[in-house]
Amino acid sequence: MDIETIDREDLKAKLDRGDDFKLVMTLHEFAFKAAHIPGSLHFPTVEEAFDGLDPSDEIVVYCSDAACVASQFAYRALKDRGYDNVRRYSGGLSDWQSAGYTLEGDNA
């Protein structure tokens, strides 16, 4: 399965415009509490994500960086459950922070 992606600048533009979409950080809760992209959601389990997201939602998943597999797993799980409008921000936290963009959280 090919993974549809979104790049940093397109994601930043969506956030700046206030587009209606769900930005989901797929790392563990302690990582989410430490630092995440503003406006991000976090679900402790995949089942909670299925409960908290609607298949009609536009969803962007991300994790720490391009090598991190958590967002790839989440992407595939959502697509397998019929969520059609899902993309992965593969650069994740490291790419976002390297551009000088703001993070939220206890260690941000």
CORNORTA-V649678 format. One record per residue. N is the residue number from 1. RES is the residue in one small letter. OMEGA is omega in whole degrees, -180 to 180 (* if undefined). NEAR is the number of other C-alpha atoms within 8 Angstrom. Layout:
N_RES_OMEGA_NEAR ; N_RES_OMEGA_NEAR
This chain:
1_m_174_3 ; 2_d_180_3 ; 3_i_175_8 ; 4_e_-175_7 ; 5_t_171_8 ; 6_i_180_11 ; 7_d_-174_9 ; 8_r_-176_10 ; 9_e_177_6 ; 10_d_177_8 ; 11_l_179_10 ; 12_k_179_8 ; 13_a_178_8 ; 14_k_179_9 ; 15_l_-180_8 ; 16_d_179_7 ; 17_r_-176_6 ; 18_g_179_6 ; 19_d_-180_7 ; 20_d_177_5 ; 21_f_-180_8 ; 22_k_177_10 ; 23_l_-171_11 ; 24_v_173_12 ; 25_m_-172_13 ; 26_t_177_12 ; 27_l_180_10 ; 28_h_-177_7 ; 29_e_180_9 ; 30_f_178_6 ; 31_a_178_9 ; 32_f_-180_12 ; 33_k_-180_9 ; 34_a_-178_11 ; 35_a_175_12 ; 36_h_178_14 ; 37_i_-180_10 ; 38_p_180_7 ; 39_g_-178_5 ; 40_s_172_10 ; 41_l_175_8 ; 42_h_176_9 ; 43_f_-178_11 ; 44_p_-180_8 ; 45_t_177_6 ; 46_v_179_9 ; 47_e_178_6 ; 48_e_175_9 ; 49_a_177_10 ; 50_f_180_9 ; 51_d_-175_7 ; 52_g_-180_7 ; 53_l_178_7 ; 54_d_179_8 ; 55_p_179_8 ; 56_s_180_7 ; 57_d_165_10 ; 58_e_-173_9 ; 59_i_172_11 ; 60_v_178_13 ; 61_v_177_15 ; 62_y_174_17 ; 63_c_-172_16 ; 64_s_-178_10 ; 65_d_-175_12 ; 66_a_-178_7 ; 67_a_-178_4 ; 68_c_-177_9 ; 69_v_-177_7 ; 70_a_-180_10 ; 71_s_175_15 ; 72_q_178_10 ; 73_f_-180_8 ; 74_a_178_11 ; 75_y_-177_13 ; 76_r_179_9 ; 77_a_179_9 ; 78_l_180_11 ; 79_k_180_10 ; 80_d_180_7 ; 81_r_175_6 ; 82_g_175_7 ; 83_y_-171_12 ; 84_d_-173_7 ; 85_n_-177_9 ; 86_v_174_13 ; 87_r_179_12 ; 88_r_170_14 ; 89_y_-171_14 ; 90_s_-180_12 ; 91_g_175_14 ; 92_g_-176_12 ; 93_l_-176_12 ; 94_s_179_9 ; 95_d_180_10 ; 96_w_-178_13 ; 97_q_-179_10 ; 98_s_177_7 ; 99_a_-180_6 ; 100_g_-180_6 ; 101_y_-175_7 ; 102_t_170_9 ; 103_l_174_10 ; 104_e_175_11 ; 105_g_-177_10 ; 106_d_-179_7 ; 107_n_-177_6 ; 108_a_*_9
